[in-house]
Amino acid sequence: MTNEQGATEERLEKLERQNRRMKLAGLGALAIAAVVVLAGLAGERKPVGTETSKAAAVVRATEFVLVDAQGRERATLGMHRGAPVLALYDANGKERAGLGVLSGGPELALYDGAHENPRVMLGLLSGGPLLALYGAKGTKGAVLAVPSSVGPALKLNGAQGSAAVLGVTDLVLFDKNQNVLWSARP
């Protein structure tokens, strides 16, 4: 065996010893980490709601306010006239959408940001579902309703207050004072 071969074998044995030590050290670290995790999982459990628990299971409040990174109010969830209401606001603080369960039933209102009145209203009222589209001044432009008593109906409102109502069985035209101008009924 030459000097060079002996030196190579010696270095190889040294590397193998270091490799075994590193494996043992890694295995030991893994065992310690496992013990810590298992000890944490097996620790004493406190019922939620006790003084030592970290989080409550139920949060009770009359209003929640969501703000953006600049501190502007972007959403509220609260009670309004005894009914739960969710309101969503744009970056300028204007209400853009509202969802509530009011006394007449659930309603969704959509706003254009330029007016206080909704531009679209969708509801499930006691008489049946309703979709209302409003003009810029808050006047009803069109209403599609499906009252349970008479069936679906579409009402189109004119700018001067006149209207046309199309039902399943009839078509009625009204003047601005809601007087019947023309009717086609079976």
VEXDREN-2710 file (C-alpha; in Angstrom, 1 decimal):
% VEXDREN-2710
k/r/px/py/pz
1/MET/0.0/0.0/0.0
2/THR/1.4/3.3/-1.0
3/ASN/1.4/6.5/1.1
4/GLU/-1.1/8.0/-1.3
5/GLN/-3.5/5.1/-0.9
6/GLY/-3.1/5.2/2.9
7/ALA/-3.9/8.9/3.0
8/THR/-7.0/8.4/0.9
9/GLU/-8.3/5.6/3.1
10/GLU/-7.6/7.6/6.2
11/ARG/-9.5/10.6/4.8
12/LEU/-12.4/8.3/3.8
13/GLU/-12.6/6.8/7.3
14/LYS/-12.6/10.3/8.8
15/LEU/-15.4/11.4/6.4
16/GLU/-17.5/8.3/7.3
17/ARG/-17.1/9.0/11.0
18/GLN/-18.2/12.6/10.5
19/ASN/-21.2/11.4/8.4
20/ARG/-22.3/9.0/11.2
21/ARG/-22.0/11.8/13.8
22/MET/-24.1/14.2/11.6
23/LYS/-26.7/11.5/11.1
24/LEU/-26.9/10.9/14.9
25/ALA/-27.1/14.6/15.6
26/GLY/-29.9/15.1/13.0
27/LEU/-31.8/12.1/14.4
28/GLY/-31.4/13.5/17.9
29/ALA/-32.6/16.9/16.9
30/LEU/-35.6/15.3/15.1
31/ALA/-36.4/13.3/18.3
32/ILE/-36.3/16.4/20.5
33/ALA/-38.6/18.3/18.1
34/ALA/-41.0/15.4/18.1
35/VAL/-41.1/15.3/21.9
36/VAL/-41.7/19.1/22.0
37/VAL/-44.6/18.8/19.5
38/LEU/-46.2/15.8/21.2
39/ALA/-45.9/17.5/24.6
40/GLY/-47.7/20.5/23.2
41/LEU/-50.4/18.4/21.7
42/ALA/-50.8/16.3/24.8
43/GLY/-50.8/19.3/27.1
44/GLU/-53.8/20.2/29.3
45/ARG/-56.8/21.4/27.3
46/LYS/-58.8/24.3/28.7
47/PRO/-62.4/24.7/27.6
48/VAL/-63.0/27.6/25.2
49/GLY/-64.2/30.7/27.0
50/THR/-62.2/30.2/30.2
51/GLU/-59.7/32.8/31.2
52/THR/-56.7/30.9/30.0
53/SER/-58.0/30.1/26.5
54/LYS/-56.4/32.1/23.7
55/ALA/-59.5/32.7/21.6
56/ALA/-63.2/32.7/22.2
57/ALA/-65.5/30.5/20.2
58/VAL/-68.2/33.2/19.9
59/VAL/-67.8/36.9/19.5
60/ARG/-70.9/38.9/20.3
61/ALA/-71.4/42.5/19.2
62/THR/-74.0/44.8/17.8
63/GLU/-71.7/46.0/15.0
64/PHE/-68.5/45.1/13.2
65/VAL/-66.6/47.6/11.1
66/LEU/-64.0/46.6/8.4
67/VAL/-61.4/49.2/7.5
68/ASP/-58.8/49.2/4.8
69/ALA/-55.1/49.8/5.2
70/GLN/-55.7/53.6/5.3
71/GLY/-58.3/53.3/8.1
72/ARG/-61.3/54.0/5.8
73/GLU/-64.5/52.2/6.6
74/ARG/-65.2/49.7/3.8
75/ALA/-67.8/47.4/5.3
76/THR/-70.2/47.2/8.3
77/LEU/-72.2/44.4/9.7
78/GLY/-74.7/45.5/12.3
79/MET/-78.2/45.9/13.3
80/HIS/-80.4/48.5/11.6
81/ARG/-84.0/49.1/12.8
82/GLY/-83.9/45.7/14.5
83/ALA/-82.6/43.8/11.4
84/PRO/-79.2/42.5/10.5
85/VAL/-77.6/44.5/7.6
86/LEU/-74.3/44.2/5.8
87/ALA/-73.2/47.4/4.0
88/LEU/-70.2/47.6/1.6
89/TYR/-68.5/50.9/0.8
90/ASP/-66.2/52.1/-2.0
91/ALA/-62.9/53.9/-1.4
92/ASN/-64.7/57.2/-1.2
93/GLY/-67.0/56.0/1.6
94/LYS/-70.1/55.7/-0.5
95/GLU/-72.3/52.8/0.1
96/ARG/-72.3/50.5/-3.0
97/ALA/-74.1/47.4/-1.8
98/GLY/-76.3/46.4/1.1
99/LEU/-77.7/43.1/2.2
100/GLY/-80.2/42.7/4.9
101/VAL/-83.0/40.6/6.3
102/LEU/-85.7/43.2/6.9
103/SER/-89.2/42.6/8.3
104/GLY/-90.6/42.0/4.8
105/GLY/-87.8/39.5/3.9
106/PRO/-84.2/39.5/2.6
107/GLU/-83.1/42.3/0.3
108/LEU/-80.0/43.1/-1.8
109/ALA/-79.5/46.8/-2.8
110/LEU/-76.9/48.0/-5.3
111/TYR/-75.9/51.7/-5.5
112/ASP/-74.0/53.5/-8.2
113/GLY/-72.0/55.7/-5.7
114/ALA/-73.5/59.0/-7.0
115/HIS/-76.9/58.7/-5.4
116/GLU/-78.3/57.8/-2.0
117/ASN/-81.1/55.6/-3.4
118/PRO/-80.4/52.2/-4.7
119/ARG/-80.3/51.6/-8.5
120/VAL/-81.0/47.8/-8.3
121/MET/-83.1/46.1/-5.6
122/LEU/-83.5/42.3/-5.3
123/GLY/-85.8/41.0/-2.7
124/LEU/-87.8/38.0/-1.5
125/LEU/-90.7/39.6/0.0
126/SER/-93.7/38.0/1.7
127/GLY/-95.6/38.2/-1.6
128/GLY/-92.8/36.6/-3.7
129/PRO/-89.5/37.6/-5.4
130/LEU/-89.0/41.1/-6.7
131/LEU/-86.4/42.8/-8.9
132/ALA/-86.6/46.6/-9.2
133/LEU/-84.4/48.8/-11.4
134/TYR/-84.3/52.5/-10.6
135/GLY/-83.5/55.6/-12.6
136/ALA/-80.9/58.1/-11.7
137/LYS/-83.4/60.2/-9.6
138/GLY/-84.5/57.2/-7.6
139/THR/-87.7/56.6/-9.7
140/LYS/-88.6/53.0/-10.4
141/GLY/-87.8/52.3/-14.1
142/ALA/-88.9/48.6/-14.1
143/VAL/-90.2/46.1/-11.6
144/LEU/-90.4/42.4/-12.2
145/ALA/-92.3/40.6/-9.5
146/VAL/-93.7/37.2/-9.1
147/PRO/-96.4/37.5/-6.4
148/SER/-97.8/34.2/-5.3
149/SER/-101.4/35.3/-5.8
150/VAL/-101.4/36.4/-9.5
151/GLY/-98.2/35.1/-11.1
152/PRO/-95.4/37.1/-12.7
153/ALA/-95.8/40.7/-13.7
154/LEU/-93.5/43.3/-15.3
155/LYS/-94.1/47.0/-14.7
156/LEU/-92.3/49.6/-16.9
157/ASN/-92.5/53.2/-15.6
158/GLY/-92.2/56.2/-17.9
159/ALA/-90.3/59.4/-17.1
160/GLN/-93.5/61.4/-16.6
161/GLY/-95.2/58.8/-14.3
162/SER/-97.0/56.8/-17.0
163/ALA/-96.6/53.0/-16.7
164/ALA/-97.3/49.7/-18.5
165/VAL/-98.0/46.5/-16.7
166/LEU/-97.6/43.2/-18.4
167/GLY/-99.0/40.2/-16.5
168/VAL/-99.5/36.6/-17.4
169/THR/-103.1/37.3/-18.4
170/ASP/-103.2/41.0/-19.1
171/LEU/-101.6/44.2/-20.3
172/VAL/-102.5/47.5/-18.8
173/LEU/-101.3/51.0/-19.7
174/PHE/-101.6/53.8/-17.1
175/ASP/-101.2/57.6/-17.3
176/LYS/-99.1/59.6/-14.8
177/ASN/-102.0/59.7/-12.3
178/GLN/-102.3/55.9/-12.5
179/ASN/-105.6/56.0/-14.5
180/VAL/-106.1/53.1/-16.9
181/LEU/-105.5/54.3/-20.5
182/TRP/-105.8/51.0/-22.1
183/SER/-106.3/47.4/-21.0
184/ALA/-106.3/44.0/-22.7
185/ARG/-107.7/41.4/-20.3
186/PRO/-109.3/38.1/-21.2
END
